[in-house]
Amino acid sequence: MFDWKTYDDLMTKADPRVEDYFMMSAFWPSAVICMLYVYLVVWGLPKFMENRKPMQLREIMLVYNFLMVVLSGYTCMEFALAGWFAGYSWGCQPVDYSASPQAVRMVNVCWLFYFTKFIELLDTVFFVLRKKYNQVTFLHVFHHGIMPASWWWGVKFVPGGFGTFHALLNSFIHFMMYIYYGVAGLGPQYQKYLWWKKYMTSLQITQFLLVCVHTSQLFFTECDYPMMFAYWIGAYALIFLIMFADFYRKSYQKPKSLKSSATKNGVQKVD
């Protein structure tokens, strides 16, 4: 049985600066959206599309990918200028809970990063509507379904500091990834410009490896940063490092004749 008293006690430790931010007053809206997303992409929308032809969403997706390139580039820049290229320590970096312009800037980009995770749920919706079911893998749905809800807790309690390192990297990866998908969406004549798809997957693997190494510091040194979040970030990165390594192996290390259509594009669109 859910203990509301424990939940209420926990909420007293939340960062008061984010209380009035959109969707930050309570966890349940984020949780409901994530559960609804999983239901829709796994059962609801495939059932809806069962006897329908794939939708042609080329123009919509071109605009979407362009906007996501801009948004991902902006969050990457803000994480850098609000902290990581503006005085943050690459080792122990506590959260600045003050009302200084720099601290508030970091809070704002943390919230924006969290909110972009809901926008990115459209990735899967587009796949299903176009009947690109080979892209709707467990890895893809698991990542998209858990990221918004998990980041709610990060913004609510630790909007800044050590744990935003993986958000900096993730924003950069998304910036590159949406460029890739934007170019791919222009048509077959642009395929010759996508020679770097293999390296895109390598970048995704490198991202999780760096996060694992960076997070492991807290297991050996004293730092004024909640260990609960360090364990969560480290476990999350390790899980996806393993999953992406397996994806890379299946995509690039098997004979071409044995490659499945699920890896045809060479980039797993989950991060």
Secondary structure, 3 states (H helix, E strand, C coil): CCCHHHHHHHHCCCCHHHCCCCCCCCCHHHHHHHHHHHHHHHHHHHHHHCCCCCCCCHHHHHHHHHHHHHHHHHHHHHHHHHHHCCCCCCCCCCCCCCCCHHHHHHHHHHHHHHHHHHHCCHHHHHHHHCCCHHHCCHHHHHHHHHHHHHHHHHHHHCCCHHHHHHHHHHHHHHHHHHHHHHHHCCCHHHHHHCCCHHHHHHHHHHHHHHHHHHHHHHHCCCCCCCHHHHHHHHHHHHHHHHHHHHHHHHHHHCCHHHCCHHHCCCCCCCC
